[in-house]
Amino acid sequence: MNDLENHFGDDASLDMQTNKEILAFLVKNSAETSTMKASWNFLNSINNKDIIALSQTDYWKRKHKNIPKEIFENEKIKSQANCKACHSDIEKGLIENENIKDISDFK
């Protein structure tokens, strides 16, 4: 949040109040404060590495290792970063197994 003018090559600058509100939300909802098992699994798999994407964690790689790479290239998914394509409850901070779409839906 401190260097948004260089956010992955884009200028994502915000006014000070909006930046402050988003930062407060991020801190309040961070993995460090979560009671969700998956949050702790992700957090513990980072191992002090500078990781900016969940898909780069050891936990994510282990959980997704049996999914063919072509699935992530499917036009409905497009990349490993599109969690919502398969995890319908991700916007609630959940990734419950019973809410994961079957990969046959994307073949």
Secondary structure, DSSP 8 states (H G I E B T S, - for coil): ---GGGBTTB-----HHHHHHHHHHHHHTSGGG---HHHHHHHHHHTT----SGGGSHHHHHHTTTS-HHHHHSTTT-STT-GGGTBTTGGGT---GGGB--GGGG-
